[in-house]
Amino acid sequence: MTGGCGRKIGPYDCCTIVTGDSKELALAIPDEGVDLIFTDPVYDRIEDYRWLAETAARVLCEGSSTLTYAGHLYQADCIVAMAPYMRPCPILTTWMSPPYFRLWALKMHINYSFVLWFMKGKSSRQTWIVSELGQAYQSKNFGHEWGKNFGAVAYYVNAFTDNNGLVVDPFSGGGTVPAVCKMLGRHYLAFEIDPGVAERARERVRNTQPPLFVMQPEQAEMELP
C-alpha cells in the first residue's frame, strides 16, 4: 500500500493501492460511502463489468456515478451486463490524435476512447460535463501499457467529485486514477491484482505532486478547448 491520509474505508487505509483480487477486497467496502468509481477493466471480461455494476450499486452514494473504459468491440455487451444494476447515461469520449491504435479485426483506425457512464439513482451533481474531450486532453504520461490519458481522467474526476470526495478504482493498473486523485486532493482506494504493477503504481503516486490549490469544477469548464 502507499501512504494513507488517516481516513479509513472499512478495514483499508484511505489513499492506498491494495494488492489483491478486487472481487474479494471490495466486499469489505462499506455500503453507500463512495462518491465515484472510475476504472479500466480488461475489455473482453464482460463478467467483470457485471460485477463492477453490482458492486457499485451497493457502495456508491445515492446520485453518484460509475465511469469505466470499454473496448470498441465490447461496448454493447458491457452495457447489457451493467444495465440491470445501474442507470445508463450517455457514453463519454476522448479524441485521440494521431490514432492511438488500429483495430485490425475491422480494419479501423481508433480515434476515440470510450467511457461508459452509469448512475445510481438520480444525480444531484451541479457541474456541467463535456461528452467529447478534444486534443487539449492528450497526454502520453500513461504509466502502463494500457494506461489512459491523464488529462482526461483528471477532467472526469474533477467533474464528478467534490473536494475530498472518495474515488474507488477496482482495476488500478498503472495508477492513473490514484495519481489524479492525489493531484486534485481527492481521497481514493485502489486495487491491483498484479504485485509488480501495483508497486509501480504506488511509485507513480509517490512521484505525483499534491495540489498547491484544489481546482474547482467551474475552472475546468473555463479551460475547455
C-alpha positions in Angstrom: 0.0 0.0 0.0 1.0 3.6 -0.4 0.8 6.3 2.3 -2.7 6.8 3.7 -4.3 10.1 4.6 -5.7 9.0 8.0 -9.2 8.2 6.9 -10.4 4.6 7.0 -12.6 2.8 4.4 -13.8 -0.3 6.2 -10.5 -2.1 7.0 -8.5 -0.2 4.5 -6.4 3.0 4.9 -7.7 5.7 2.6 -5.4 6.8 -0.2 -3.8 3.4 -0.7 -3.3 0.9 -3.5 -4.0 -2.6 -2.2 -2.6 -5.6 -3.9 -5.2 -8.4 -4.4 -8.3 -9.6 -6.2 -10.8 -6.7 -6.3 -13.7 -9.0 -6.2 -12.6 -10.2 -2.8 -11.2 -6.9 -1.5 -14.3 -4.9 -2.4 -16.5 -7.0 -0.1 -15.1 -5.0 2.8 -16.0 -1.6 1.4 -19.0 -0.2 3.4 -22.3 0.5 1.7 -23.1 3.9 0.3 -19.9 5.7 1.1 -18.2 6.1 -2.3 -18.6 9.2 -4.5 -17.2 7.8 -7.8 -16.0 4.5 -9.2 -13.6 5.1 -12.1 -11.8 2.2 -13.6 -10.4 0.4 -16.7 -11.1 -3.3 -16.7 -9.8 -5.8 -19.3 -12.3 -5.2 -22.1 -13.3 -8.8 -23.0 -14.0 -9.8 -19.4 -17.7 -9.0 -19.6 -18.4 -10.6 -16.2 -16.0 -8.1 -14.6 -18.3 -5.3 -15.9 -21.3 -7.1 -14.4 -19.6 -7.4 -11.1 -18.5 -3.8 -11.2 -22.1 -2.5 -11.7 -23.4 -4.8 -9.0 -20.7 -3.7 -6.5 -21.2 0.0 -7.5 -24.9 -0.2 -6.8 -24.0 -1.2 -3.2 -21.1 1.0 -2.3 -21.9 4.3 -4.2 -23.7 7.1 -2.5 -27.2 7.9 -4.0 -26.8 10.0 -7.1 -23.1 9.0 -7.7 -21.7 7.5 -10.8 -19.5 4.7 -12.2 -17.2 5.6 -15.1 -15.5 2.7 -16.9 -13.5 2.5 -20.1 -14.8 -0.1 -22.6 -13.4 -1.5 -25.7 -14.8 -0.7 -29.2 -15.8 -4.3 -29.8 -17.4 -4.9 -26.4 -19.4 -1.7 -25.6 -22.8 -3.2 -26.2 -22.0 -6.4 -24.2 -20.7 -4.3 -21.3 -23.8 -2.1 -21.3 -26.1 -5.1 -21.3 -24.1 -6.6 -18.4 -24.2 -3.4 -16.3 -27.7 -2.0 -17.0 -29.6 -4.3 -14.6 -27.8 -2.7 -11.7 -27.4 1.0 -12.6 -28.9 3.5 -14.9 -27.0 4.0 -18.2 -26.1 7.6 -19.2 -24.6 8.9 -22.4 -21.3 7.5 -23.4 -18.3 9.9 -22.9 -15.5 10.0 -25.4 -11.9 11.3 -25.6 -10.5 12.2 -29.0 -7.0 10.8 -29.8 -4.8 12.4 -32.4 -3.0 10.7 -34.0 -5.0 7.5 -33.6 -3.7 5.6 -30.7 -4.1 2.1 -32.2 -5.6 0.1 -35.1 -8.5 -2.3 -34.7 -7.2 -4.9 -37.1 -10.4 -7.1 -36.9 -12.4 -4.4 -38.6 -9.6 -2.5 -40.4 -10.3 0.6 -38.3 -8.1 3.4 -37.0 -9.3 4.2 -33.5 -9.7 7.9 -32.9 -11.7 7.8 -29.7 -11.6 6.1 -26.3 -15.0 5.4 -24.7 -16.1 5.8 -21.1 -19.4 4.1 -20.1 -21.3 6.3 -17.6 -23.7 4.6 -15.2 -25.6 6.4 -12.4 -27.1 5.2 -9.1 -30.5 6.9 -8.7 -31.0 10.5 -9.6 -28.0 12.8 -9.8 -27.7 15.8 -7.5 -24.4 16.9 -9.2 -24.5 20.6 -10.3 -21.4 20.6 -12.6 -21.8 20.5 -16.4 -19.7 18.0 -18.2 -18.5 17.7 -21.8 -19.3 14.5 -23.6 -16.4 14.7 -26.0 -12.9 15.8 -24.9 -10.6 17.1 -27.6 -6.8 17.3 -28.2 -6.2 19.6 -25.2 -6.7 16.5 -23.0 -4.0 14.4 -24.8 -1.1 13.2 -22.7 1.4 10.4 -23.2 2.1 10.0 -19.5 0.2 6.7 -19.3 2.4 4.9 -16.8 1.1 1.5 -18.1 0.9 -0.4 -21.3 -2.9 0.2 -21.4 -2.9 3.3 -19.4 -5.3 6.1 -20.1 -5.0 9.8 -20.9 -4.0 11.6 -17.6 -5.7 14.9 -18.6 -9.0 13.2 -19.5 -9.0 11.2 -16.3 -8.3 14.4 -14.3 -11.2 16.2 -16.1 -13.7 13.4 -15.2 -12.6 13.0 -11.6 -12.8 16.8 -11.1 -16.2 17.0 -12.8 -17.8 14.0 -10.9 -16.5 14.6 -7.4 -16.2 17.4 -4.9 -13.2 18.3 -2.9 -12.2 15.4 -0.6 -14.6 13.1 -2.4 -13.8 9.4 -2.3 -12.9 7.6 -5.6 -12.6 3.8 -5.9 -10.6 2.2 -8.7 -11.0 -1.7 -8.6 -8.6 -2.3 -11.6 -5.9 0.2 -10.9 -3.2 -0.9 -13.4 -0.6 1.8 -13.7 -2.2 4.1 -11.1 -3.6 6.9 -13.3 -6.7 7.3 -11.2 -4.9 7.3 -7.8 -2.3 9.7 -9.2 -5.0 12.1 -10.5 -6.8 11.9 -7.1 -3.6 12.9 -5.3 -3.1 15.8 -7.7 -6.6 17.0 -7.2 -6.9 16.5 -3.5 -9.4 13.6 -3.7 -9.4 10.6 -1.5 -9.0 7.2 -3.2 -8.9 3.5 -2.7 -7.5 1.3 -5.5 -7.0 -2.4 -6.0 -4.5 -4.1 -8.3 -4.1 -7.9 -8.6 -0.5 -7.9 -10.0 2.1 -7.1 -7.3 4.6 -5.7 -9.7 2.1 -3.5 -11.4 0.8 -2.4 -8.0 4.2 -1.3 -6.8 4.9 0.7 -10.0 1.6 2.4 -9.5 2.5 3.3 -5.9 5.8 4.7 -7.1 3.9 6.8 -9.6 1.6 8.1 -6.9 4.6 8.9 -4.7 6.1 11.0 -7.5 2.8 12.9 -8.1 2.7 16.3 -6.6 -0.3 17.1 -4.3 -2.3 20.3 -5.2 -1.0 23.7 -4.4 -4.7 24.6 -4.7 -7.7 22.5 -5.5 -9.2 23.3 -8.9 -12.9 24.0 -8.8 -15.2 22.4 -11.4 -16.0 25.8 -12.9 -12.3 26.4 -13.6 -12.1 23.1 -15.5 -15.1 24.2 -17.6 -13.4 27.5 -18.5 -10.3 25.7 -19.7 -12.2 23.5 -22.3 -11.0 23.9 -25.9 
